[in-house]
Amino acid sequence: MRPEKLVGMANQISLFMESKADETEALEGLAAHINDFWDPRMRRQFLDALSAHDNLPARDLVRRAVPLIRMPEEASGDRPGAPKSPVGSEPISPAHRD
């Protein structure tokens, strides 16, 4: 997704959160929304874009919430959500053995 689109989405969330009376609640609410509802790939692209491009039109609250947004873990080569194979497990089919 384009960085401008991601920043625009974060700015929209920020506009709502800025209506909160408590600044801490606004910061935590913005970060929590992004952490809970944005796909990990979106979060990674968003955080990478903000760190690489100072000229993106992110609202002040968005920039201050960045440290509270979780960076997705690096992919370990497994498909997302795929269970780990037990240690020492055998392939299902004997044809897949070495």
Helices and strands as residue ranges (DSSP letters): H 3-17, H 23-37, H 40-52, H 60-65, G 66-68, G 94-96
